[in-house]
Every structure is written in structure tokens, then in C-alpha cells.
Amino acid sequence: MATAAPNISTQLIQLAPEVRDSHADFSASYQSFFNSVFDGGALDPKARAAVALAAALLLGREETVRSFLAAAKQIGLGNEEIGQVAGIVEVLKLDALQRPAQTAAAAPAKKANTCC
């Protein structure tokens, strides 16, 4: 993935030397972590791409979705596979929305004269 230009907060961090140094250390550690997660491991590249796309869809960050969608297609995820990933995410999101209502409906009603 291409590195984006520094955002305004990253630019302003440069004004505070201690914060700047901590930020640089954090950025290097994050990049190392990112690389270890996305550049190998137990999952094959297509599985990693599908998981990353699913997470991006779940977070609802359009720019991140587009980035991981492009990466997934480049790795070889087909349209049907991408559609299934999106379907799985949608089912889980809908399930999460329905759970609180189901839990509330199933909870026993409290007696009016009792506390807590």
C-alpha cells in the first residue's frame, strides 16, 4: 500500500520534540506489526485479503474498503468471493442490531416494587 502524505495532526506533532519522537517510535512499531500481519503467517494471501476486506467493511470506512478491495482483486479474489465476504459482514451487522432487541424481549420483567 502506498504511504499517504502526513495529515495535519502528524504535521503538528512535529512541534513537540518529545511527542514527535514517541510518535516516530510508535509509527515504526506499527509498521513492523502491520508488515508481520500482512506479509505471511498461517493464512494464504487470498484468505488474508478476505479477512482484511471483511474488517474494513465492518468498520464502514469507505476509503479503507476501497483500498482493501483493490488489494483483494489484485491478489485474485473474484467477484463472487468478494460478494460472499460482503454478505457475511452484512449478516453479522444485522445480527448485532437484532441481538439487543431479542435479549431485551427475553429478559424477565422486574416486579414494580423491587429495587435493581
PyRosetta script that sets phi, psi and omega in degrees:
from pyrosetta import init, pose_from_sequence

init()
pose = pose_from_sequence("MATAAPNISTQLIQLAPEVRDSHADFSASYQSFFNSVFDGGALDPKARAAVALAAALLLGREETVRSFLAAAKQIGLGNEEIGQVAGIVEVLKLDALQRPAQTAAAAPAKKANTCC")
pose.set_psi(1, 143.0)
pose.set_omega(1, -179.8)
pose.set_phi(2, -74.4)
pose.set_psi(2, 148.1)
pose.set_omega(2, 178.2)
pose.set_phi(3, -84.0)
pose.set_psi(3, 129.6)
pose.set_omega(3, -179.7)
pose.set_phi(4, -79.7)
pose.set_psi(4, 157.7)
pose.set_omega(4, 175.0)
pose.set_phi(5, -63.6)
pose.set_psi(5, 147.9)
pose.set_omega(5, -179.7)
pose.set_phi(6, -58.8)
pose.set_psi(6, 136.8)
pose.set_omega(6, 177.3)
pose.set_phi(7, -79.4)
pose.set_psi(7, 175.1)
pose.set_omega(7, -174.3)
pose.set_phi(8, -61.9)
pose.set_psi(8, -39.6)
pose.set_omega(8, -179.2)
pose.set_phi(9, -66.5)
pose.set_psi(9, -37.3)
pose.set_omega(9, 177.0)
pose.set_phi(10, -64.2)
pose.set_psi(10, -37.6)
pose.set_omega(10, 177.7)
pose.set_phi(11, -66.9)
pose.set_psi(11, -41.5)
pose.set_omega(11, -179.0)
pose.set_phi(12, -69.9)
pose.set_psi(12, -30.4)
pose.set_omega(12, 177.6)
pose.set_phi(13, -57.3)
pose.set_psi(13, -30.3)
pose.set_omega(13, -178.5)
pose.set_phi(14, -61.2)
pose.set_psi(14, -17.9)
pose.set_omega(14, -179.1)
pose.set_phi(15, -74.2)
pose.set_psi(15, -19.7)
pose.set_omega(15, -178.4)
pose.set_phi(16, -115.0)
pose.set_psi(16, 104.1)
pose.set_omega(16, -173.6)
pose.set_phi(17, -53.7)
pose.set_psi(17, -43.6)
pose.set_omega(17, -178.5)
pose.set_phi(18, -66.1)
pose.set_psi(18, -42.8)
pose.set_omega(18, 178.4)
pose.set_phi(19, -66.5)
pose.set_psi(19, -42.1)
pose.set_omega(19, 179.0)
pose.set_phi(20, -57.3)
pose.set_psi(20, -45.7)
pose.set_omega(20, -178.9)
pose.set_phi(21, -66.3)
pose.set_psi(21, -42.3)
pose.set_omega(21, 177.7)
pose.set_phi(22, -63.4)
pose.set_psi(22, -40.6)
pose.set_omega(22, 179.4)
pose.set_phi(23, -63.2)
pose.set_psi(23, -41.0)
pose.set_omega(23, 179.1)
pose.set_phi(24, -63.6)
pose.set_psi(24, -42.6)
pose.set_omega(24, 177.8)
pose.set_phi(25, -62.8)
pose.set_psi(25, -45.3)
pose.set_omega(25, 179.5)
pose.set_phi(26, -61.5)
pose.set_psi(26, -44.6)
pose.set_omega(26, -178.9)
pose.set_phi(27, -61.2)
pose.set_psi(27, -41.8)
pose.set_omega(27, 179.1)
pose.set_phi(28, -65.7)
pose.set_psi(28, -42.5)
pose.set_omega(28, 179.1)
pose.set_phi(29, -64.7)
pose.set_psi(29, -42.9)
pose.set_omega(29, 179.2)
pose.set_phi(30, -61.4)
pose.set_psi(30, -45.1)
pose.set_omega(30, -178.7)
pose.set_phi(31, -62.3)
pose.set_psi(31, -39.4)
pose.set_omega(31, 177.6)
pose.set_phi(32, -63.9)
pose.set_psi(32, -44.1)
pose.set_omega(32, 178.0)
pose.set_phi(33, -62.0)
pose.set_psi(33, -47.4)
pose.set_omega(33, 179.3)
pose.set_phi(34, -55.6)
pose.set_psi(34, -48.6)
pose.set_omega(34, -178.5)
pose.set_phi(35, -63.0)
pose.set_psi(35, -40.1)
pose.set_omega(35, -179.3)
pose.set_phi(36, -67.3)
pose.set_psi(36, -32.1)
pose.set_omega(36, 179.5)
pose.set_phi(37, -75.4)
pose.set_psi(37, -42.0)
pose.set_omega(37, -172.8)
pose.set_phi(38, -95.9)
pose.set_psi(38, -7.9)
pose.set_omega(38, -176.0)
pose.set_phi(39, -112.1)
pose.set_psi(39, 33.8)
pose.set_omega(39, 178.2)
pose.set_phi(40, 153.8)
pose.set_psi(40, -155.3)
pose.set_omega(40, 178.9)
pose.set_phi(41, 96.4)
pose.set_psi(41, -166.1)
pose.set_omega(41, -173.3)
pose.set_phi(42, -73.6)
pose.set_psi(42, -27.1)
pose.set_omega(42, -177.7)
pose.set_phi(43, -86.5)
pose.set_psi(43, 141.7)
pose.set_omega(43, 174.5)
pose.set_phi(44, -74.4)
pose.set_psi(44, 163.0)
pose.set_omega(44, -175.4)
pose.set_phi(45, -54.5)
pose.set_psi(45, -39.7)
pose.set_omega(45, 180.0)
pose.set_phi(46, -66.7)
pose.set_psi(46, -39.6)
pose.set_omega(46, 178.7)
pose.set_phi(47, -65.7)
pose.set_psi(47, -42.5)
pose.set_omega(47, 177.4)
pose.set_phi(48, -60.7)
pose.set_psi(48, -42.1)
pose.set_omega(48, 179.9)
pose.set_phi(49, -63.9)
pose.set_psi(49, -40.6)
pose.set_omega(49, 179.4)
pose.set_phi(50, -65.4)
pose.set_psi(50, -42.9)
pose.set_omega(50, 179.5)
pose.set_phi(51, -65.1)
pose.set_psi(51, -44.2)
pose.set_omega(51, 179.7)
pose.set_phi(52, -62.7)
pose.set_psi(52, -42.2)
pose.set_omega(52, 178.1)
pose.set_phi(53, -63.8)
pose.set_psi(53, -42.9)
pose.set_omega(53, 178.8)
pose.set_phi(54, -60.6)
pose.set_psi(54, -44.8)
pose.set_omega(54, 179.7)
pose.set_phi(55, -63.3)
pose.set_psi(55, -42.5)
pose.set_omega(55, 179.0)
pose.set_phi(56, -62.9)
pose.set_psi(56, -42.5)
pose.set_omega(56, 177.7)
pose.set_phi(57, -62.9)
pose.set_psi(57, -41.4)
pose.set_omega(57, -179.4)
pose.set_phi(58, -65.0)
pose.set_psi(58, -38.6)
pose.set_omega(58, 178.1)
pose.set_phi(59, -71.2)
pose.set_psi(59, -24.0)
pose.set_omega(59, 177.6)
pose.set_phi(60, 74.3)
pose.set_psi(60, 23.3)
pose.set_omega(60, 179.1)
pose.set_phi(61, -94.4)
pose.set_psi(61, 104.7)
pose.set_omega(61, -171.1)
pose.set_phi(62, -57.9)
pose.set_psi(62, -42.5)
pose.set_omega(62, -179.7)
pose.set_phi(63, -63.7)
pose.set_psi(63, -40.4)
pose.set_omega(63, 178.4)
pose.set_phi(64, -67.2)
pose.set_psi(64, -40.6)
pose.set_omega(64, 177.6)
pose.set_phi(65, -59.6)
pose.set_psi(65, -47.3)
pose.set_omega(65, -179.3)
pose.set_phi(66, -60.5)
pose.set_psi(66, -41.8)
pose.set_omega(66, -179.8)
pose.set_phi(67, -63.5)
pose.set_psi(67, -48.5)
pose.set_omega(67, -179.1)
pose.set_phi(68, -72.6)
pose.set_psi(68, -28.6)
pose.set_omega(68, 175.4)
pose.set_phi(69, -65.1)
pose.set_psi(69, -45.4)
pose.set_omega(69, 177.9)
pose.set_phi(70, -61.5)
pose.set_psi(70, -42.5)
pose.set_omega(70, 179.1)
pose.set_phi(71, -64.5)
pose.set_psi(71, -41.0)
pose.set_omega(71, 179.9)
pose.set_phi(72, -62.3)
pose.set_psi(72, -43.3)
pose.set_omega(72, 179.1)
pose.set_phi(73, -66.2)
pose.set_psi(73, -39.1)
pose.set_omega(73, -179.9)
pose.set_phi(74, -64.7)
pose.set_psi(74, -35.9)
pose.set_omega(74, -180.0)
pose.set_phi(75, -75.1)
pose.set_psi(75, -21.5)
pose.set_omega(75, 176.9)
pose.set_phi(76, 119.1)
pose.set_psi(76, 9.0)
pose.set_omega(76, 174.9)
pose.set_phi(77, -68.0)
pose.set_psi(77, 127.6)
pose.set_omega(77, -179.2)
pose.set_phi(78, -83.9)
pose.set_psi(78, 168.5)
pose.set_omega(78, -179.1)
pose.set_phi(79, -58.9)
pose.set_psi(79, -40.3)
pose.set_omega(79, -179.4)
pose.set_phi(80, -66.0)
pose.set_psi(80, -40.6)
pose.set_omega(80, 177.6)
pose.set_phi(81, -64.4)
pose.set_psi(81, -42.6)
pose.set_omega(81, 178.6)
pose.set_phi(82, -63.3)
pose.set_psi(82, -41.9)
pose.set_omega(82, 177.3)
pose.set_phi(83, -61.9)
pose.set_psi(83, -38.7)
pose.set_omega(83, 178.9)
pose.set_phi(84, -68.4)
pose.set_psi(84, -40.0)
pose.set_omega(84, 176.1)
pose.set_phi(85, -58.2)
pose.set_psi(85, -47.3)
pose.set_omega(85, 179.6)
pose.set_phi(86, -62.6)
pose.set_psi(86, -38.5)
pose.set_omega(86, 178.0)
pose.set_phi(87, -64.4)
pose.set_psi(87, -42.8)
pose.set_omega(87, 178.1)
pose.set_phi(88, -60.5)
pose.set_psi(88, -45.1)
pose.set_omega(88, 179.2)
pose.set_phi(89, -61.3)
pose.set_psi(89, -43.7)
pose.set_omega(89, -178.8)
pose.set_phi(90, -62.9)
pose.set_psi(90, -42.5)
pose.set_omega(90, 177.9)
pose.set_phi(91, -60.2)
pose.set_psi(91, -44.8)
pose.set_omega(91, -179.2)
pose.set_phi(92, -65.9)
pose.set_psi(92, -38.0)
pose.set_omega(92, 177.4)
pose.set_phi(93, -65.2)
pose.set_psi(93, -44.3)
pose.set_omega(93, 178.9)
pose.set_phi(94, -65.0)
pose.set_psi(94, -39.4)
pose.set_omega(94, 177.8)
pose.set_phi(95, -61.8)
pose.set_psi(95, -42.1)
pose.set_omega(95, 179.6)
pose.set_phi(96, -64.2)
pose.set_psi(96, -34.8)
pose.set_omega(96, 178.5)
pose.set_phi(97, -71.0)
pose.set_psi(97, -33.9)
pose.set_omega(97, -177.2)
pose.set_phi(98, -81.6)
pose.set_psi(98, -27.7)
pose.set_omega(98, -175.6)
pose.set_phi(99, -56.1)
pose.set_psi(99, -49.7)
pose.set_omega(99, -178.8)
pose.set_phi(100, -58.3)
pose.set_psi(100, -39.4)
pose.set_omega(100, 179.5)
pose.set_phi(101, -66.7)
pose.set_psi(101, -41.1)
pose.set_omega(101, 178.9)
pose.set_phi(102, -66.2)
pose.set_psi(102, -41.1)
pose.set_omega(102, 180.0)
pose.set_phi(103, -65.3)
pose.set_psi(103, -42.6)
pose.set_omega(103, 179.7)
pose.set_phi(104, -65.2)
pose.set_psi(104, -39.8)
pose.set_omega(104, -179.6)
pose.set_phi(105, -68.5)
pose.set_psi(105, -31.1)
pose.set_omega(105, -177.8)
pose.set_phi(106, -84.9)
pose.set_psi(106, -16.1)
pose.set_omega(106, -178.0)
pose.set_phi(107, -70.3)
pose.set_psi(107, 138.7)
pose.set_omega(107, 178.2)
pose.set_phi(108, -67.2)
pose.set_psi(108, 143.1)
pose.set_omega(108, 179.3)
pose.set_phi(109, -71.8)
pose.set_psi(109, 141.7)
pose.set_omega(109, 177.9)
pose.set_phi(110, -84.1)
pose.set_psi(110, 147.1)
pose.set_omega(110, 176.7)
pose.set_phi(111, -69.1)
pose.set_psi(111, 146.2)
pose.set_omega(111, -175.3)
pose.set_phi(112, -63.3)
pose.set_psi(112, -33.8)
pose.set_omega(112, -174.7)
pose.set_phi(113, -97.0)
pose.set_psi(113, 17.0)
pose.set_omega(113, 179.7)
pose.set_phi(114, -111.6)
pose.set_psi(114, 154.7)
pose.set_omega(114, 179.3)
pose.set_phi(115, -101.5)
pose.set_psi(115, 138.1)
pose.set_omega(115, 170.5)
pose.set_phi(116, 60.3)
pose.dump_pdb("model.pdb")
